[in-house]
Amino acid sequence: MGLISPTEYEWLLDRILELHSFADADSLRAWLLDTVLPKLIPSDWLSYNEVDLVNPANTLAILRPEGDARFPPVVSRFRELLHQNPLIIRQMETPNFSVHKISDFMTQEAFHRLELYQEVYRLLGVEYQIAATIRLDPDHITAFALANRQADYTERDRAILEMLRPHLVVAFNKLALKRTHQNLLEYAELALDELDSATIIVDPRSRILYHTGSGLLWIGATIPGGLPKKLSDWLNGNHPTGVPETSLLSTSGGKIHIRAVPTSSPERRLLVLTRENMPSLSLSPTGDCGLSRRQSEVADWVCQGKTNAEIAIILGISPRTVQKHIEHIFEKMGVGSRMALAALLNEKDRP
């Protein structure tokens, strides 16, 4: 800790605790670029980079300060010449997560001879750079980079980034894993909705622990809360040998068949709900557009000017599932807005 003052060290520890509180990677990146790194290591430029070594055109570069007019004209060339950056070359040849400076591998004179310097860094005023890698794959490098015009970075700067880096790795990996799980759940909900199915997990007292799909809406339950009394009584009653099934729930959306499925734990019960197929609620047929039945229903209600919340109530699904359906509808139909979708479907409906 000799290179870092006690005050800086304490501030850094507080930020390390704070960085694990973010709900998504975008807000974490913005906080680091706008608040933390400028305070710890003042720089002329700060950037977050997701370098695609196979397809450099896909490289993401988020730069601070944002509005500098010099950056947009050199972005394409920056991506084309990334392979000349000594820090990237080092990671490709000897993968590791250590914090490095360009001057660790190259003299200033040699750096100035690079096309990357002449066509990009010179125009931006970048003379010195230091980087902390937070993700390293065979084809991708994710790193924070800091750059200066006048002075190279010190060993104190390197020590600060070395302290911060492992916590950034953990925080970003956790958020990536969270996003992966969210995507899996969203696709599971979409699949269940297309099949008019849902699942609910309850404890032995019929309190709802988890659910997918639209089951809660179908049975009129909420979280936190438990199953409706009629359903709870059925679940806790005596059943003949075999897996019980009931169609005891009749709703405006049709009959709900419920099956209790054994799980690996006596503390959890799994209910699989299937709603009888009902006539489509759509107002104008869109089946010839390549959409599924549920997507057709959602598309037709979008064309009627309904909001996601209104469509969710009409179809008995969650607003998040409606949004996912709309995203897939846009992709299938090749449109980017609700108005464009409505215009396209109206055109198809014309004789």
C-alpha positions in Angstrom: 0.0 0.0 0.0 3.1 2.2 0.1 2.3 3.8 -3.3 -1.2 4.7 -2.3 -2.1 7.2 0.5 -4.3 6.0 3.4 -7.1 8.4 2.2 -6.9 7.1 -1.4 -6.9 3.5 -0.1 -10.0 4.0 2.0 -11.8 5.7 -0.8 -10.9 2.9 -3.2 -12.2 0.3 -0.7 -15.5 2.1 -0.5 -15.8 2.1 -4.3 -14.9 -1.6 -4.5 -17.8 -2.3 -2.2 -20.1 -0.1 -4.3 -19.3 -1.7 -7.6 -21.0 -4.9 -6.6 -24.3 -3.1 -6.2 -25.1 -2.4 -9.9 -28.0 -4.2 -11.6 -26.5 -4.1 -15.2 -23.2 -3.7 -17.0 -24.2 -0.4 -18.7 -24.6 1.5 -15.5 -21.5 -0.1 -14.0 -19.4 0.9 -17.0 -20.8 4.5 -16.9 -20.1 4.8 -13.2 -16.5 3.6 -13.6 -15.8 5.9 -16.6 -17.5 9.0 -15.2 -16.9 8.8 -11.5 -14.4 6.3 -10.2 -11.5 6.2 -12.7 -11.3 10.0 -13.2 -11.1 10.4 -9.4 -8.4 7.7 -8.9 -6.3 8.3 -12.0 -6.9 11.6 -13.8 -6.5 11.1 -17.6 -7.2 12.9 -20.8 -9.1 9.8 -22.2 -10.8 6.9 -20.6 -12.4 4.0 -22.5 -14.1 0.7 -22.2 -13.3 -1.7 -25.0 -14.7 -5.0 -26.1 -12.1 -6.0 -28.8 -13.2 -8.6 -31.3 -10.0 -10.1 -32.6 -11.7 -12.0 -35.4 -14.1 -9.3 -36.7 -12.6 -6.0 -35.6 -15.5 -4.1 -37.1 -17.6 -5.5 -34.2 -15.3 -4.0 -31.6 -17.1 -1.8 -29.0 -15.3 1.3 -27.8 -17.0 3.6 -25.2 -15.0 6.7 -24.8 -14.8 9.6 -22.3 -15.0 12.5 -22.8 -18.0 11.6 -25.1 -18.5 14.6 -27.3 -15.0 15.1 -28.7 -15.3 15.8 -32.4 -12.0 14.1 -33.2 -13.1 10.6 -32.3 -15.9 9.7 -34.8 -13.7 10.2 -37.9 -11.0 7.8 -36.7 -13.2 5.1 -35.2 -13.1 2.8 -38.3 -9.4 3.1 -38.6 -9.0 2.6 -34.9 -10.8 -0.8 -35.2 -8.7 -1.8 -38.3 -5.4 -1.1 -36.6 -6.2 -2.5 -33.1 -3.8 -5.4 -33.8 -0.9 -3.0 -33.7 -1.6 -2.0 -30.1 1.3 -3.3 -28.0 -1.1 -4.1 -25.1 -3.4 -6.2 -27.3 -0.3 -7.9 -28.9 0.8 -8.8 -25.4 -2.5 -10.3 -24.5 -2.6 -12.4 -27.7 0.9 -13.7 -27.2 0.9 -14.1 -23.4 -2.6 -14.0 -22.0 -2.8 -12.7 -18.5 -4.7 -10.1 -16.4 -1.8 -7.9 -15.3 -2.1 -4.2 -15.8 0.3 -3.0 -18.5 1.4 0.3 -20.1 2.4 0.7 -23.7 5.8 1.9 -22.5 6.3 -1.6 -20.8 6.9 -3.0 -24.3 7.8 -0.2 -26.6 9.8 3.0 -26.7 8.1 6.3 -27.5 9.9 6.4 -30.8 8.8 3.0 -31.8 5.2 3.8 -30.8 5.3 6.9 -33.0 6.2 4.7 -36.0 3.0 2.7 -35.8 0.2 3.4 -38.2 -2.1 3.1 -35.2 -0.3 6.1 -33.7 0.0 8.2 -36.9 -3.6 7.6 -38.0 -5.5 7.4 -34.7 -3.6 8.2 -31.5 -1.7 11.2 -32.8 -4.9 12.8 -34.0 -6.5 12.3 -30.6 -3.4 13.5 -28.7 -2.7 10.1 -27.1 0.9 9.6 -26.2 0.7 7.2 -23.2 -1.8 4.4 -22.3 -2.4 2.0 -19.5 -5.0 -0.8 -19.6 -6.6 -3.3 -17.2 -8.0 -6.5 -18.8 -11.2 -7.8 -17.2 -12.2 -10.5 -19.6 -10.0 -12.6 -21.9 -11.3 -15.1 -24.5 -9.5 -16.6 -27.5 -11.3 -14.2 -29.8 -12.1 -11.3 -27.5 -10.4 -9.0 -25.0 -12.4 -6.7 -22.7 -10.5 -4.0 -21.0 -10.5 -0.5 -19.5 -7.9 1.8 -21.0 -6.7 5.2 -19.8 -4.7 7.6 -22.0 -2.7 10.8 -21.5 -1.1 13.5 -23.6 1.7 14.8 -21.5 2.9 12.2 -19.0 3.2 8.4 -18.7 1.4 6.5 -15.9 3.2 5.8 -12.7 3.6 2.7 -10.6 1.1 4.2 -8.2 -1.5 4.3 -11.1 -0.6 0.7 -11.9 -1.0 -0.4 -8.2 -4.5 1.2 -8.1 -5.7 -0.6 -11.2 -4.2 -3.8 -10.0 -6.3 -3.5 -6.8 -9.4 -2.6 -8.6 -9.1 -5.1 -11.5 -10.0 -8.5 -9.8 -13.1 -6.9 -8.3 -14.1 -5.6 -11.7 -13.6 -9.1 -13.1 -16.0 -10.6 -10.5 -18.6 -7.8 -10.8 -18.8 -8.0 -14.6 -18.8 -11.8 -14.6 -21.7 -11.8 -12.1 -23.7 -9.4 -14.3 -23.0 -11.4 -17.4 -24.2 -14.6 -15.6 -27.3 -12.7 -14.4 -28.1 -11.6 -18.0 -27.6 -15.1 -19.3 -30.1 -16.4 -16.7 -32.5 -13.6 -17.5 -32.4 -14.6 -21.2 -33.0 -18.2 -20.4 -36.0 -17.4 -18.3 -37.4 -15.0 -20.9 -37.1 -17.7 -23.6 -38.7 -20.2 -21.2 -41.6 -17.9 -20.7 -42.0 -17.3 -24.4 -42.0 -21.1 -25.1 -44.5 -21.7 -22.3 -46.7 -18.9 -23.5 -46.7 -20.3 -27.1 -47.8 -23.6 -25.7 -50.4 -22.0 -23.4 -48.5 -23.5 -20.4 -46.9 -22.3 -17.2 -45.2 -23.6 -14.1 -45.4 -22.7 -10.4 -43.2 -23.9 -7.6 -44.7 -23.9 -4.0 -43.6 -24.9 -0.6 -45.5 -27.4 1.6 -47.7 -24.6 2.8 -48.7 -23.7 -0.7 -46.7 -20.5 -0.7 -45.4 -19.5 -4.1 -41.6 -19.7 -4.4 -41.1 -19.3 -8.1 -43.0 -19.2 -11.4 -42.6 -19.1 -15.2 -45.0 -18.2 -17.8 -48.4 -16.7 -17.1 -49.6 -19.2 -14.4 -50.1 -16.6 -11.7 -52.3 -14.5 -13.8 -54.4 -17.5 -14.8 -55.1 -18.6 -11.2 -55.3 -15.1 -9.8 -52.3 -15.3 -7.4 -49.4 -13.0 -6.7 -45.9 -13.0 -5.2 -45.5 -12.8 -2.2 -48.6 -14.9 -1.5 -50.0 -18.4 -1.9 -52.2 -20.5 -4.0 -56.0 -19.7 -4.0 -57.7 -21.8 -1.3 -59.5 -24.1 -3.8 -56.3 -24.9 -5.5 -54.4 -25.3 -2.2 -57.0 -27.7 -0.9 -56.8 -29.8 -4.0 -53.0 -29.9 -3.9 -53.0 -31.0 -0.2 -55.8 -33.6 -0.5 -55.7 -37.3 -1.1 -55.2 -38.4 -4.6 -55.4 -41.8 -6.3 -52.1 -43.5 -7.3 -50.4 -41.7 -10.1 -50.0 -38.0 -11.0 -53.1 -36.1 -10.2 -54.6 -33.7 -12.7 -57.6 -31.4 -12.4 -59.5 -29.0 -14.5 -61.2 -27.4 -11.5 -60.3 -23.8 -12.6 -62.5 -22.2 -15.2 -61.7 -18.7 -16.2 -62.7 -16.3 -18.9 -59.7 -17.6 -20.8 -60.8 -21.2 -20.6 -60.2 -24.2 -18.4 -56.8 -24.6 -16.7 -55.5 -28.1 -16.3 -53.1 -28.4 -13.4 -50.7 -31.3 -12.8 -48.6 -31.8 -9.6 -45.2 -33.2 -10.5 -42.9 -34.7 -7.9 -39.5 -32.9 -7.4 -36.2 -33.9 -5.8 -37.1 -32.0 -2.6 -40.1 -32.5 -0.2 -39.8 -28.7 0.4 -40.8 -27.9 -3.2 -43.9 -28.8 -5.3 -44.1 -28.2 -9.0 -47.3 -27.4 -10.7 -47.6 -27.6 -14.4 -50.5 -25.6 -15.8 -51.9 -25.9 -19.3 -54.7 -23.8 -20.6 -57.1 -25.2 -23.1 -56.6 -23.7 -26.5 -59.1 -20.9 -27.0 -60.2 -19.2 -30.2 -57.7 -16.5 -31.2 -58.5 -13.0 -29.8 -56.8 -11.4 -32.8 -58.8 -8.9 -34.8 -57.3 -9.4 -38.2 -55.6 -12.7 -39.3 -51.8 -12.5 -39.7 -51.1 -16.2 -40.0 -49.8 -15.8 -43.6 -47.0 -13.5 -42.3 -45.0 -16.3 -40.8 -46.0 -15.5 -37.2 -47.0 -18.0 -34.6 -50.6 -17.9 -33.2 -49.5 -16.0 -30.1 -47.4 -13.6 -32.1 -50.3 -13.0 -34.4 -52.5 -12.1 -31.5 -49.9 -9.7 -30.1 -49.3 -8.1 -33.5 -53.0 -7.5 -34.1 -53.4 -5.8 -30.7 -50.3 -3.7 -31.4 -52.0 -2.6 -34.6 -55.0 -1.6 -32.6 -52.9 0.8 -30.6 -52.8 -1.2 -27.4 -49.9 -0.8 -24.9 -47.8 -3.7 -23.7 -49.7 -3.5 -20.3 -53.1 -3.6 -22.0 -52.1 -6.5 -24.3 -50.8 -8.4 -21.2 -54.2 -8.1 -19.5 -56.1 -9.1 -22.6 -54.0 -12.2 -23.3 -53.3 -13.1 -19.7 -49.5 -12.9 -19.9 -46.8 -10.7 -18.4 -45.8 -7.3 -20.0 -42.3 -8.6 -20.2 -43.5 -11.6 -22.3 -45.4 -9.2 -24.5 -42.3 -7.1 -25.1 -40.3 -10.2 -26.1 -43.0 -11.3 -28.5 -42.9 -7.8 -30.1 -39.2 -8.0 -30.4 -39.5 -11.3 -32.3 -42.4 -10.0 -34.4 -40.3 -7.0 -35.4 -37.4 -9.3 -36.4 -39.7 -11.6 -38.4 -41.5 -8.8 -40.2 -38.3 -6.7 -40.8 -39.6 -3.6 -39.0 -38.3 -1.4 -36.2 -41.4 0.2 -34.7 -45.0 -0.3 -33.8 -46.1 2.2 -36.5 -44.1 0.4 -39.2 -45.6 -2.9 -38.1 -49.1 -1.6 -38.3 -48.4 0.0 -41.8 -47.0 -3.3 -43.1 -49.9 -5.5 -41.8 -52.5 -3.0 -43.1 -50.9 -3.2 -46.5 -51.0 -7.0 -46.4 -54.7 -6.9 -45.5 -55.6 -4.9 -48.5 -57.2 -6.8 -51.4 
